[in-house]
Amino acid sequence: MKRILSPCSMLPLAFLTLLASLILPSCASLPPVPAGPAETSATTRSSLTTESHIVIFHSNDIHGRIDAFAKVAAILDAERKSGADVFYFSAGDNFTGDPVIDRYDPPGEPMLALFGRLGLAVVCPGNHEFDYGMGPLRRFASLFPMVSANIEAPAGAFPELRPWTVLKTKNGTAIVVFGLIQIEPGNGLPSTHPDKVKGLRFSEPLAKAREMKGLRASGQVLVALTHIGYDQDLLLARQMPEIDVIIGGHSHTRVDPAVNVNGVLVAQAGAGNQYLGRIDLRLRDGRVVEKQGRLIDLSQVRDEDASIKSMIAKYRRNPALARVLAEAPREISGMNALGSLMTDAIRQAHGLDIAFQNNGGIRIGRLPKVITLRDAYMLDPFGNQVVEIAMTPAEIRSLIKASFEKRGEIELQVSGITYVVRTDGTRQVREILLRRPDGSPLPEDRTYKVGLSSYIASSYSFAHQDPGRSLQTSTVDDLILYLEKGADLELYRDVVRAVWEKSPGPSEN
Amino acid sequence: MQIKVNEQTIEIFAGARVEDVLRKYSRSEWMLVRKKEKKVSDRYGHEVGLDGELIGGEELMTSARVPEEPHS
């Protein structure tokens, strides 16, 4: 690609520094541009070419799906060899979704190593970047520029994070990138377990974005790298025409081609490494004059980087999955025992009164005496979230009745109570008795904190006034924690907490 | 939170994903999307993944998946 250097690029550095100090006072109210490996000296406005071409590749919501990285690497390498200015951005949620990555020791490390090989230029944290805790996240941010303007941390708690950063092309064109993360309307936190973000403060992303308008003067290209969802990205574009490109994530939206809203190019590349986003920016005299974005369907790409493929194969043989979580006195077998174990784990993890697990979510018939991480994922492979719903006894009966009527048999395993379903000879439910673990009737005059898998919460038709809320952990995470903490596995011998009585009897409660 | 699926309002737990609300709307529709016979799109016509996270107020539509011309 032809590059024409301006006369300014020939000037001595000292003069350029002085010139920059005169040009940049419009940034005085903004946070200082943090020093970083991707930056050079203060040549922001002085070394412009008359024409240039920048290619930004981008991913979002990879969620641990690393297999397509060999193809991503081949695409990036080919483009870099062409001589173009090539960058690779991540719009967050790289973690959580594949045990190979999530349970690596240390967690997420394969993703970081692969990003290193791919030359990741900048990342904004998504809500699931917090799932491993602050240690792994800070390591991520120490290796790659991490930006988010609406996260505030106490001094020393997260020094690696910056609101924005500046990337430079070979000829000195400055690409200013600021980040934003979503927050939930209810608690004002990103969608992760609240314990994971303790001490951090989050502000409303679109309001914080307005404070970033001044960044327009700091470079030739202004990019918002966001994890706020496509709807919010569109609102951001409408309120801030100063932005050249919004590269988004969170809603897993496949935007192909990228759309122009209010003069702002809005892009998002689906999820799970199925697509790689590509944005082409053409600049003339320091201004973006043409921009377009499209997605590359990685399933259609044949070229692969052999060394990256080899790395992925090595990670797939993750030895961490063989880690022993617990040793039971004997095998734990059958729906009753395994379901009791799984529901006890949910109930204990969140301090709930009651928890349910459907039989369809129990995917193996027995756990061996020596229980490994792999066994836990084989037992509960779906990644269902835990949902808490406040329920009355009548609503709990409604749930049990709905579950029984699915197949005319006991379908829900339980912790915190036992229950009896009484039917007539045609399997019509006549009565459901709820009892506390000591056998006494469950008090009827209160509501209970009930934990369900997201599958039960969304696919069973039952009465409940409280719509409920995700607790931002998965059922298998709770199971692993329960086993690691040394649960008494003797409890799961001959345990039966849900009983079907075919003959109708007198009402107990 | 409330999400519209094919113009029907669905009340679903906070923090639900696309697949949760789709399953609540219609289990058979969810199965068709899982089998890639149908796809889910947002109100702008962009396809969204089953793992896509929702914040409330979104509108989703399901439709038959039309094979696309591959590009790379």
Chai-1 contact restraints between the chains, C-beta under 6 A:
chainA,res_idxA,chainB,res_idxB,connection_type,confidence,min_distance_angstrom,max_distance_angstrom,comment,restraint_id
A,S191,B,G15,contact,1.0,0.0,6.0,A-B,restraint_1
A,H250,B,E53,contact,1.0,0.0,6.0,A-B,restraint_2
A,S251,B,G52,contact,1.0,0.0,6.0,A-B,restraint_3
A,H252,B,V48,contact,1.0,0.0,6.0,A-B,restraint_4
A,H252,B,G49,contact,1.0,0.0,6.0,A-B,restraint_5
A,H252,B,D51,contact,1.0,0.0,6.0,A-B,restraint_6
A,H252,B,G52,contact,1.0,0.0,6.0,A-B,restraint_7
A,T253,B,H46,contact,1.0,0.0,6.0,A-B,restraint_8
A,T253,B,V48,contact,1.0,0.0,6.0,A-B,restraint_9
A,R254,B,H46,contact,1.0,0.0,6.0,A-B,restraint_10
A,R254,B,E47,contact,1.0,0.0,6.0,A-B,restraint_11
A,V255,B,H46,contact,1.0,0.0,6.0,A-B,restraint_12
A,A271,B,G49,contact,1.0,0.0,6.0,A-B,restraint_13
A,A271,B,D51,contact,1.0,0.0,6.0,A-B,restraint_14
A,I296,B,S72,contact,1.0,0.0,6.0,A-B,restraint_15
A,D297,B,P70,contact,1.0,0.0,6.0,A-B,restraint_16
A,Q300,B,P70,contact,1.0,0.0,6.0,A-B,restraint_17
A,Q300,B,S72,contact,1.0,0.0,6.0,A-B,restraint_18
A,V301,B,S72,contact,1.0,0.0,6.0,A-B,restraint_19
A,V387,B,F13,contact,1.0,0.0,6.0,A-B,restraint_20
A,S454,B,D20,contact,1.0,0.0,6.0,A-B,restraint_21
A,A457,B,F13,contact,1.0,0.0,6.0,A-B,restraint_22
A,S458,B,D20,contact,1.0,0.0,6.0,A-B,restraint_23
A,S458,B,R23,contact,1.0,0.0,6.0,A-B,restraint_24
A,S458,B,K24,contact,1.0,0.0,6.0,A-B,restraint_25
A,S459,B,R23,contact,1.0,0.0,6.0,A-B,restraint_26
A,S459,B,R27,contact,1.0,0.0,6.0,A-B,restraint_27
A,P467,B,E11,contact,1.0,0.0,6.0,A-B,restraint_28
A,P467,B,F13,contact,1.0,0.0,6.0,A-B,restraint_29
A,G468,B,F13,contact,1.0,0.0,6.0,A-B,restraint_30
A,R469,B,F13,contact,1.0,0.0,6.0,A-B,restraint_31
A,R469,B,A14,contact,1.0,0.0,6.0,A-B,restraint_32
A,R469,B,G15,contact,1.0,0.0,6.0,A-B,restraint_33
A,S470,B,G15,contact,1.0,0.0,6.0,A-B,restraint_34
